[in-house]
Amino acid sequence: MSDYIYMLESHLSPDQNRVVEDVQTAAGQANVNVFLTGGAMRDMLAGFRIRDLDFAVEGNALKVAKALCENAGAKMVLEDDNRKSAELVFPTGVTAQIAMSRQEKSARAGGKPQVTPTTIQEDLRGRDFTCNAIALSLNKASRGLLLDPMNGLADIERHELRASNAYGFYDDPSRLLRLVRFRVRLGFTVEERTQMQVANARDAGVEKTIPPRALAEEIKRIGTEENPADILRALGEAGLLTLFSPALAGPKINLPGITRFERLSRLLPDDARSRAARLGPFLWALTERLTPKEKQALIATTEMPKALVDQWQKLGARAKKLETALRSARIKKASQVYHLVSPAAPDEVLFLLYHSPLKPVQERLRNYYQKYLPAIQEITPEEWAGLEGKPGTPRQHKAREEFIANRLDRRPPRPPATPETPGPAGAPGPVGAHSPAAAPVEAGVVRRTR
């Protein structure tokens, strides 16, 4: 095993490692070469957590993507037939992009690119920044081979962002936005020659030719970042934020709200599902100070897909049912809160944390993430294995629900049913679970019960 394969596997979560294995299998069955590329390689080599997986395929990438949907349960959320690429979400929440290795050439700045298939080496040379132009072979004959034609590894070690070619900002002006986002997220400096290329491109006004599709994609990326307030501030200082909407200027840039949203996002688990759930609440916070007309103009300028608009604008109505349930005076136990919140959509939960003025709702959501969820996560595999019933059966589901309630509500667990332990009305069964002395306190400190 190469050092880079070992490094990769140690940086990936178990779910991400399974996706890499599934992609290797699908590419092998399709008889095409596959490489891990882009942000995943950059983040691994820079020592950051790998968020998304990007794969380049020398051949029919869409065939590989469809095979993953059929055999690994992935869902295709976006397909770009021009670039022969697809974005997938796997059942575990892991996201991945499968794309054909390609060259793109535009007749004019911001125009629709002409896409042609090419080798992985040429694909890497055409990427935006050198830190993103690195690939790792996942193929049987060369597994673990690092490809770095633009010397991006050296730039990563210097913490420096360098454009891959002198005309990159003219070919794809949206790289101006990505440069700001990467600079803020990674904490890298921009190489001097790249700074000059940015200045020349801005003098030529190429930012005005960024296509709406690219604006919508970038706002989605910002919404799932860990520090969106800093990115928006940097875009504002660069004079690029108003590209999304002229209204996003001055006091209408809701930086205090975005900062609060950012802080609340950290309450949720750091996983792919929770990160994807940030987008709707982010858009709500971003546009909180805009008029309905200004919001509509933002949608039009970015040609925002209807699914994304609904994810944002219908969020308040969707979250109302959860808010009503959480405010109920009938909720007395920690387990009741747990069973309400654990199946809830994460974007609804985050929205209520940000928007709901109701004190019981706020307290119960915070208790869930700060007390109840950690308490359940502390339960050992041996304890789960000791539950009655076979996995997936109603009997085990009932035992699991009761076990969680006992743990959170500080009740002693029921002993296994035996003939010597009579239940209610003299029938065989467990006793002791409903003792008045074990009355729970929903807001109290959660203690583990062994």
C-alpha positions in Angstrom: 0.0 0.0 0.0 1.4 3.4 -1.0 1.8 6.2 1.6 -0.8 8.2 -0.1 -3.4 5.4 0.0 -2.7 5.0 3.7 -3.0 8.8 4.2 -6.3 8.8 2.3 -7.8 6.0 4.2 -6.8 7.6 7.5 -8.4 10.9 6.5 -11.7 9.4 5.4 -14.6 8.3 7.5 -15.7 4.7 7.3 -18.7 5.7 5.1 -16.4 7.7 2.8 -14.0 4.7 2.5 -16.9 2.5 1.5 -17.8 5.0 -1.2 -14.3 5.0 -2.6 -14.4 1.2 -2.7 -17.8 1.3 -4.5 -16.4 3.7 -7.1 -13.3 1.6 -7.7 -15.5 -1.4 -8.2 -17.9 0.4 -10.6 -15.0 1.8 -12.6 -13.3 -1.6 -12.8 -16.5 -3.2 -14.1 -16.9 -0.5 -16.7 -13.2 -1.0 -17.6 -12.3 2.7 -17.2 -9.6 4.5 -15.2 -10.7 6.4 -12.1 -8.9 9.0 -10.0 -9.6 10.9 -6.8 -9.1 14.6 -7.6 -9.8 18.2 -6.7 -10.9 19.3 -3.3 -10.6 15.9 -1.7 -6.9 15.6 -2.6 -6.3 19.3 -1.6 -7.9 18.9 1.8 -6.1 15.6 2.5 -2.7 17.0 1.6 -3.3 20.2 3.5 -4.4 18.3 6.6 -8.1 19.4 6.5 -11.1 17.2 6.9 -12.3 15.8 3.6 -15.8 17.0 3.0 -16.8 15.9 -0.5 -15.3 13.2 -2.8 -14.4 14.1 -6.4 -13.6 11.5 -9.0 -12.4 11.9 -12.5 -13.0 9.1 -15.0 -11.1 8.5 -18.2 -14.1 7.4 -20.1 -17.9 7.2 -19.6 -18.4 8.8 -16.2 -22.2 8.8 -16.4 -22.1 5.1 -16.9 -20.1 4.7 -13.7 -22.5 7.1 -11.9 -25.6 5.1 -13.0 -24.0 1.9 -11.9 -23.4 3.4 -8.4 -27.1 4.3 -8.3 -28.1 0.8 -9.2 -25.6 -1.2 -7.1 -24.6 1.1 -4.2 -27.9 2.8 -3.6 -26.7 6.3 -4.5 -29.1 9.0 -5.7 -28.2 11.2 -8.6 -29.1 14.8 -7.5 -27.5 16.6 -10.5 -26.5 15.5 -14.0 -24.5 17.7 -16.4 -24.7 16.0 -19.8 -22.4 18.7 -21.4 -19.6 18.0 -18.9 -20.5 14.3 -18.5 -20.6 14.7 -14.8 -23.0 13.8 -12.0 -23.4 14.6 -8.3 -24.4 11.7 -6.1 -25.6 11.3 -2.5 -25.1 7.9 -1.0 -27.5 6.4 1.6 -25.0 7.3 4.4 -25.1 10.9 3.4 -21.7 11.0 1.7 -21.7 13.2 -1.4 -19.5 12.6 -4.4 -19.0 14.0 -7.9 -18.2 11.6 -10.8 -16.9 13.5 -13.8 -15.3 12.7 -17.2 -11.7 13.9 -17.4 -12.0 16.7 -20.0 -10.9 20.0 -21.5 -13.1 23.0 -21.6 -12.7 25.9 -24.0 -15.0 29.0 -24.3 -15.3 31.3 -27.3 -15.9 34.2 -24.9 -15.6 34.9 -21.2 -18.4 33.3 -19.3 -19.7 31.5 -22.4 -20.9 27.9 -22.6 -17.7 25.8 -22.8 -17.0 23.3 -25.5 -16.2 20.1 -23.7 -13.9 17.3 -25.1 -12.7 14.2 -23.4 -9.1 14.0 -22.5 -6.5 12.3 -20.3 -6.3 12.9 -16.6 -3.0 14.8 -17.0 -4.6 17.3 -19.5 -7.7 17.5 -17.2 -5.5 18.5 -14.3 -3.7 21.1 -16.3 -7.0 22.8 -17.1 -8.2 23.2 -13.5 -8.6 26.5 -11.7 -5.8 26.5 -9.1 -2.8 24.3 -8.7 -3.9 23.0 -5.3 -6.9 21.5 -7.0 -4.9 20.0 -9.9 -3.7 16.9 -8.1 -5.0 13.4 -8.5 -4.5 10.0 -6.9 -4.8 6.8 -9.0 -7.4 4.3 -7.8 -6.6 1.8 -10.6 -5.3 -1.7 -9.9 -2.1 -1.3 -11.9 -1.1 2.1 -10.5 -3.1 2.4 -7.2 -1.6 5.1 -5.0 0.3 7.0 -7.7 0.1 10.7 -7.2 -0.3 12.9 -10.3 0.8 16.5 -9.8 1.6 18.1 -13.2 1.2 21.7 -11.9 3.3 21.3 -8.8 0.3 21.9 -6.6 1.7 20.0 -3.6 4.5 22.6 -3.3 1.9 25.4 -3.3 -0.1 23.6 -0.6 3.0 23.3 1.5 3.5 27.1 1.1 -0.1 27.8 1.9 -0.4 29.6 -1.4 -3.2 29.8 -4.1 -1.8 30.0 -7.6 -3.8 30.0 -10.8 -3.1 27.1 -13.2 -2.9 29.3 -16.2 -2.7 33.0 -17.1 -6.1 33.1 -18.9 -8.1 31.1 -16.3 -10.1 34.1 -15.1 -11.1 35.0 -18.6 -12.0 31.4 -19.6 -14.1 31.0 -16.4 -14.8 34.3 -14.5 -16.5 32.4 -11.7 -13.0 31.5 -10.5 -12.8 35.0 -9.1 -15.5 33.9 -6.6 -13.9 30.6 -5.9 -10.6 32.3 -5.2 -12.1 34.4 -2.5 -13.9 31.4 -0.9 -10.7 29.2 -1.0 -8.6 32.0 0.4 -10.9 32.5 3.4 -11.6 28.8 4.0 -8.0 27.5 3.7 -6.3 30.6 5.1 -3.9 30.7 2.1 -2.4 33.7 0.6 -2.8 34.5 -3.1 0.4 34.2 -5.2 1.7 37.5 -6.6 1.3 36.7 -10.2 -2.2 35.4 -9.6 -3.0 38.7 -7.9 -2.0 40.5 -11.1 -4.1 38.2 -13.2 -7.1 38.9 -11.0 -6.5 42.7 -11.3 -6.2 42.4 -15.1 -9.4 40.3 -15.3 -11.3 42.8 -13.1 -10.1 45.7 -15.2 -11.6 43.9 -18.2 -14.9 43.5 -16.3 -15.0 39.7 -16.8 -17.0 39.3 -13.5 -20.0 40.8 -15.3 -20.1 37.7 -17.6 -20.3 35.1 -14.8 -23.3 33.0 -15.9 -26.3 32.7 -13.6 -25.7 28.9 -13.2 -22.3 29.6 -11.7 -23.7 32.2 -9.3 -26.3 29.7 -8.1 -23.6 27.1 -7.6 -21.4 29.4 -5.7 -24.1 30.6 -3.3 -24.8 26.9 -2.6 -21.1 26.3 -1.8 -20.9 29.3 0.5 -24.1 28.2 2.3 -22.4 24.9 3.3 -19.1 26.4 4.3 -18.2 26.5 8.0 -17.4 30.3 7.9 -19.9 31.9 5.5 -19.9 35.2 7.3 -16.1 35.7 6.6 -16.6 34.6 3.0 -19.5 37.1 2.4 -17.5 39.8 4.1 -14.5 39.1 1.8 -16.7 39.1 -1.3 -18.2 42.4 -0.2 -14.8 43.9 0.2 -13.8 42.6 -3.2 -16.9 44.2 -4.8 -18.2 40.8 -5.9 -21.2 40.2 -3.5 -23.5 42.4 -5.5 -23.1 40.1 -8.5 -25.7 37.9 -6.7 -28.0 40.8 -6.0 -27.5 44.6 -6.0 -29.4 44.6 -2.7 -26.6 42.7 -0.9 -24.8 45.9 0.1 -24.4 48.0 3.1 -26.8 47.3 6.0 -28.7 44.7 4.0 -25.8 42.3 4.2 -27.0 40.4 7.3 -23.6 39.6 8.6 -24.7 39.5 12.3 -27.4 37.0 11.4 -25.1 34.9 9.3 -22.6 34.9 12.2 -25.3 33.6 14.5 -26.4 31.0 12.0 -22.7 29.9 11.7 -22.5 29.5 15.5 -25.8 27.5 15.7 -24.7 25.2 12.8 -21.9 23.9 15.0 -24.5 22.4 17.4 -25.5 19.9 14.7 -23.3 16.8 14.1 -20.4 17.4 11.7 -21.6 15.1 9.0 -22.6 15.3 5.3 -26.3 15.3 6.1 -26.1 18.2 8.6 -23.8 20.2 6.3 -26.2 19.8 3.4 -29.0 21.0 5.7 -27.4 24.4 6.2 -28.3 25.7 2.8 -32.0 26.5 3.4 -31.5 28.2 6.7 -28.4 30.0 5.3 -30.5 31.5 2.4 -33.2 32.5 4.9 -30.6 34.4 7.1 -28.8 35.9 4.1 -32.0 37.4 2.7 -33.6 38.2 6.0 -33.2 42.0 5.4 -34.3 41.9 1.8 -37.8 42.9 0.6 -39.9 40.2 -1.2 -39.1 42.1 -4.5 -35.4 41.9 -3.7 -35.6 38.2 -2.9 -37.3 37.6 -6.2 -34.6 39.5 -8.0 -31.9 37.4 -6.4 -33.7 34.2 -7.6 -33.9 35.7 -11.1 -30.3 36.8 -11.2 -28.9 33.4 -10.2 -31.6 31.5 -12.1 -32.0 29.6 -8.9 -33.5 26.1 -9.4 -37.1 25.7 -8.1 -36.0 22.9 -5.7 -33.5 25.2 -4.1 -36.0 28.0 -3.9 -38.5 25.7 -2.2 -35.8 24.4 0.2 -35.4 28.0 1.3 -38.8 29.7 1.1 -40.9 26.8 2.3 -38.7 26.0 5.2 -40.7 28.1 7.7 -43.9 26.3 6.9 -42.2 22.9 7.0 -40.7 23.6 10.5 -44.0 24.8 12.0 -45.2 21.3 12.9 -41.9 20.5 14.8 -42.1 23.9 16.5 -45.7 23.2 17.7 -44.7 19.8 19.0 -41.6 21.1 20.9 -43.5 23.9 22.6 -46.2 21.6 24.0 -46.6 21.7 27.8 -47.2 17.9 27.7 -43.5 17.3 27.1 -42.1 16.4 30.5 -39.3 13.9 29.7 -36.0 14.0 27.9 -36.9 10.9 25.9 -39.9 12.8 24.5 -37.7 15.5 23.2 -35.2 12.9 21.8 -37.9 11.0 19.9 -39.3 14.3 18.5 -35.9 15.7 17.3 -34.0 12.6 16.2 -36.1 11.9 13.1 -36.6 15.6 12.3 -35.2 17.1 9.1 -31.9 18.8 10.1 -32.7 22.0 8.1 -36.0 22.4 10.1 -34.1 22.0 13.4 -31.4 24.5 12.4 -34.1 26.9 11.2 -35.9 26.8 14.5 -32.7 27.3 16.4 -32.1 30.4 14.3 -35.6 31.8 14.0 -38.0 30.5 16.7 -38.6 33.0 19.5 -40.1 30.4 21.8 -38.0 29.6 24.9 -39.2 26.0 25.4 -38.3 25.3 21.7 -34.8 26.7 22.1 -34.1 25.0 25.4 -35.3 21.6 24.2 -33.3 21.7 20.9 -30.1 22.7 22.8 -30.7 20.0 25.4 -31.1 17.5 22.6 -27.7 18.3 21.0 -25.8 19.2 24.2 -27.1 16.5 26.6 -29.4 13.8 25.1 -27.6 13.0 21.9 -24.2 12.7 23.5 -25.7 10.4 26.2 -27.1 8.1 23.5 -23.8 8.2 21.6 -22.0 6.9 24.8 -24.0 3.7 24.7 -21.6 0.9 23.9 -22.0 -1.7 21.2 -22.2 -4.4 23.9 -25.2 -2.6 25.5 -27.0 -2.4 22.1 -26.2 -6.0 21.4 -27.9 -7.0 24.7 -31.3 -5.8 23.6 -34.1 -8.3 23.1 -35.2 -9.4 19.7 -33.5 -9.8 16.3 -32.2 -6.6 14.6 -34.9 -5.0 12.5 -37.8 -6.7 14.2 -40.6 -4.8 16.0 -39.6 -6.5 19.2 -36.1 -5.1 19.1 -37.4 -1.7 18.0 -39.6 -1.6 21.0 -36.7 -2.7 23.3 -34.5 0.0 21.7 -37.0 2.7 22.3 -37.5 1.7 25.9 -33.7 1.4 26.5 -33.3 5.0 25.2 -36.1 6.2 27.4 -34.6 4.5 30.4 -31.2 6.0 29.8 -32.4 9.6 29.2 -35.1 9.7 31.8 -32.8 8.2 34.4 -34.9 5.1 35.1 -33.2 1.8 35.8 -33.4 -0.6 32.9 -36.0 -3.3 33.0 -34.6 -6.7 33.9 -35.2 -9.5 31.3 -38.5 -11.2 31.6 -38.4 -14.4 33.7 -41.0 -16.7 35.3 -39.8 -15.5 38.7 -40.4 -11.8 37.8 -44.1 -11.3 37.5 -45.4 -8.4 35.4 -48.6 -6.4 35.8 -51.7 -8.3 36.9 -49.6 -11.3 37.8 -48.6 -12.0 34.2 -44.9 -12.9 33.5 -42.9 -9.9 32.6 -40.5 -7.2 33.8 -41.2 -4.9 36.7 -39.7 -1.7 38.1 -39.8 0.5 35.0 -42.7 2.6 36.0 -41.8 3.3 39.6 -43.0 6.8 40.8 -39.7 7.2 42.5 -38.0 7.3 39.1 -39.8 10.4 37.8 -37.6 12.1 35.2 -36.6 15.7 35.0 -36.4 16.8 31.3 -34.0 19.6 31.8 -31.8 17.9 34.3 -28.3 16.5 33.9 -28.2 13.3 31.9 -26.5 10.4 33.8 -25.4 7.1 32.3 -27.1 4.0 33.8 -25.1 0.9 33.8 
